[in-house]
Amino acid sequence: MEKIDYKKLGMEIKIHRLRAEISQSDLARQIGISQSHLCNVENGRLSPSLRLLLSLRKLLGCNIDELLIEASSESQGKQM
C-alpha cells in the first residue's frame, strides 16, 4: 500500500496555491478553515481531510490525483 508523505502533499498544495496567486489567508477563508490550519497542512503537520482536498481541487483548479501522486511513497521510487 502506498504511503502519503504529508510534507510533500502540503508542498504540492502550496505550489498550486502560489500558481493560482491566492494568499494563504484568502484560501483559508474561502475553504472555511483558519489560516493556521492551512499553514499546518502546507507544512505537513496536519493531514488534510477529504473535504479539504475536494475544496482545494475546486479553488486551485487541480485534481486530487495531482496532489496525491507527488506525495505518495510509490512516486519516490520511480524515476523518469
ABEGO torsion letter per residue (X at the ends): XBBBBAAAAAAAAAAAAAAAGBBAAAAAAAAGBBAAAAAAAAAGABBBBAAAAAAAAAAAGBBAAAAAAAABAAAAABBX
